[in-house]
Amino acid sequence: MSQVFIREGISAERFNHKERRGKFEIIADVLSVARKGAKKTQIVYNANLNFKIVSEYLSFLVAKGFIGNTGRNYTTTENGENFLRIYKEMEELFA
C-alpha cells in the first residue's frame, strides 16, 4: 500500500479503500496536516478523524514532543518532522 502525501494533506488514494488505518498512519496524517500549523477542526477534517480521536492523538503527540501547541494552533515540531521522514522511508521500503 503506497501512500503519497500531497502538499500538507493526505492522499485521496488512501481513502478510496475500506482498509482501516493503523496508529502510525494516523499519526503521520495528523503530523502532515499540522506541518504549517492547524487548528483542531482542520486536523479533524483533513486527517479524516473525529474530535474524540483527534483529542487523544493530539494529547499523546504533544506529550511526546511531536507537536507543539500554541493556544488553539498545533504545529509539527522537529521531532515530528523526523517521524514523518522515517515513516516515509519505511513506506518506500515496503512498497
N, C-alpha and C positions, 0 to 999 in steps of 0.2 A: 504494500500500500504506500505509494509515494505521494507525499503531500508537498505542495509548493505554496509558500506564503506569498500572498500578493500584497504589495505595499505593507502597511502595518496590520492589515486584516487577515482573515482566514480564507483559504481557497474554497471556492464554491464546490469543487470536486469532492471535498471531504464530506459534505452534507448530502450528496446525491445517493448515498447508500445507507442502509439501515444499521450498519455496524456501530456499536457503542464505542465511544472514545474512552481511552484509559486515562489514568490520573496524569501521566506525563504529557499526553496530548492536550488535556485541558489546561495544564499549567503553561504549556507552550503557547496555547491560544490566548490565555489571559495576559501573559507577558508580551506577546506580539501586539495586542491591542493597546497595551499601556506604554508602548515604546516612546511615543511623543506626548504622553500624558493623556489621561482619560478619566472621566467621572464613572462612578459605579454603573450608572444606567448605560453608558456607552459600552462598557465591558460586557454587561448582560446581553445586549443586543448583538454586538459584533462577535462575541465568543459563543453565541447561541446557548446561553445558560439561563437559569432563573436566579432571582435575587438571593434566595437562601443558599444555593450552591456557591454563587459568586462571593457572598459574605464569608463563607467558610474558607474558600481558597485564598481570598484576599488577606484574611487574618493570618493564615499559615504563611503566605508569601511575604507579608510584612515582617512577621516574627523571624523568618529565616533570612531576611535581608535581600530578597529578590525583587521586592517592590517597595518604593518609598511612598509615603502618604503625607501630602501637604494639604491639610484641610479636606476638601472633597475630591481632590485630584490625586490620581495614582500614576506613578511613573516607574518604569523598569529601571532598576539600578544596574551598576556594572556587573554585579553577581548574576542578575537576571539575564543580562546580555550574554554572559559566559554560558549560562544554562542553555539559552537559545542556540548559540553557536555549536555547543556539544550535541544538543538534541538534533540539530540539522545534520551534523556529521553522522550521527547514529542512523538517522533516517536514510541517508545516502548509502550507508553500508548494507542496510537490509533491503534496499530497493531492488 
